[in-house]
């Protein structure tokens, strides 16, 4: 009988340890807390990309002449340094609009940044850039674009969760994401806040 009792106790301990391990694993995979932005906008703390989860680093609001244009959140791998954001690493940039904006306005704003980039760099991706532009449509308040880069696949554009286009090339992603995140970004203030520099 003492052997039976001892066996039951050991079995119970193993069961308890198993439950503790499962609980710890579940906790480690729990979704990070949402990221807050101005105007009460809340972004999911994690985006489940094709190559694994990406974590929301920071969110920021873009204003133009005092008007709220959009809020944006940057997603990177958990251990990825923001300084390497334009390298060929998995990433996503989510943009939520606060007003009606035409596709032409979006493209014109992007081109102002493109003009400040090295001409040779832009020339190499011009046809692909135009293909990306062709996928943009007019947006209204509440609409959401998500820009995603997946190494080995390319840069994709989603509108309200629906994929619009995928453009290949590491060189392309550096130019495309550079519109928001490079040294000549559309808004240095927005860029710095997304990268956690402000």
N, C-alpha and C positions, 0 to 999 in steps of 0.2 A: 504493500500500500504506500509506503514512503517513497518507493521508486516511482509509482504512478503520480503521486502528488508533485514530486520534483519535476517529472516530465511535463505535467500540465503547467507548472510555474514557468519552466523554460519556454514552452510553446507560447504562453501568454506574453512573455517578455519579447519574444521574436515578433509576435503580432503587433505589439505596441511600437517596437522599433520600426517595423515596416510602415505603420501608419504615420509615424513621425517623419520618416523619409519622404513619403508621398506628400505629406502636408508641406514639407520644406520645398520640395520640387515644384508644387503647385504655386507656392508663394513666389518662387523665383521667376515663374512665368506669368505672374499676374500683370495685368496691364498697368503701365505707369499712370500716375494721376494726370488728368487733362491739363493742358497748358492754357493759361488765361491771357487774354489780350484786351486792349482798350475796347470800349463800347460793349463790354460784357461778352465778347466773342470767345468761345471756348473751342479749342482744338483737341482731338483725341491725343492721348499721350503716346500712342504707338500706331505705326502703320505696318501692316504685314505685307512686306514686299516679296517678290519671287524668290530672292536669295536669303530671306530671313527677315526678322522684325527690325524696323527702324524706329528710333526713339525721337520724339519731338524735343528739340533743343531749346528753341526760343520762338516767340511770336511777336509780331510788330504791326503797327498800323501805319499805312501810307496816307498822308494828307497832301492835298494840292490846293494852294490858295485858300487854306482853311477848311476845305471840304474833305470829308472822309471818302477815300477812293476804295481801298480794300485793306483787309488784314491778311497777313501771311504767316505761315509757320514752316520752319525748316526741320526735316527729319534726316537723321544720320544713324549709322550703327552705334551701338552703345559705347564702344571703346574708341570711336573715331574722333580725332582732333578736328575741330572746325577749320583750322588753318589749311587742311587738305581737302576742303570741300569741292574744289574744282578739279581734283585728281579723278581718275577713273574709278571711283568708289560708289557703291550704292547710295542713293539719296532721293529725297522727294521734297518738293516745295509745293505747299498747298496755298491757294489764293482764294479768299472769299470776298466777293464784291459787295459794296455798300450802296452802289448807284448804277444806273444804266450806262454802259460804255460800249461803243461800237467796236467791231473787229478792227476797223481802220484806225481808231484811236489807239488801240492796244499795239498794233503793228508800228504805227508812227512813233510811239514812245520807245519801242524796242529798237527801232532803227536809229534813233538819236544816240543810243548807247553803242550800237554796232559801228557807227561812224567814228567812234573814238577808239576802237580796237585796231590792232595792226592790220593793214590792208591785205597782206599775204594770208594771214590767219582767216580773215573773213572770206576772201576769194576762194579758198579751199572748200568752204562749206556753203557757199552762196546758194547753189541749187537746192541743197537740202534745207536750208533756212527758209527759202521760198515755199518749199513743200510744207514745212511746219506752219508758216503763216497762213497757208491756204486752209488749214484745219481750224483756225480760229473763227468764231462766230460772235455776234453781238451778245452781250451778257446783261442781265438785269440784277437788281438787288437780290442777294441770296444765292446767286449762282456761284459755282465753285470750280475752278480749274485746279488740276493737280498735275505737276510736272514730275516725272519719275525717270531716273537713270538706272538701268540695270546692266552691269558689265557683261559684254558678250551679246547683248541684245540691242540696246540703244536707248534713246530718249523717247518716252511716250508722253502723250498729252491726253488727259481725261477731262471730260466736262460732266460734272455732277455724277461721277462714278463710271461714266461710259467712255471707253477708249476711243479716241478720234484718229490717232496716227502714231506710228512708231518710226523714228528716224535713226539709222545706224551711225556709229562712229564715235570714238573717244574724242576726236577733234571737234566734232559737232557739239557734244555735251559741254565742253569747256566754253565754247562761244555762247551757247544757248543759256546755260545756267549763269554764265558771266553777266548776262543782262541784269540780273538781280544781285549777284554775289562777287563780282570782280572788282578790281581797283577803280574801274570806270563805271560802276553800277549806276542804274537809273536813279537810285536814292542812296547815297552813302549812309544816311542816318538809318534807313531801313536795313541795309546790309549789315551795319555794325550791330544793330540790335538782334538780328537773326543769328549772327555769329557770336553773340554774347560779349561784344566789345564795349557795349554801353549799358 
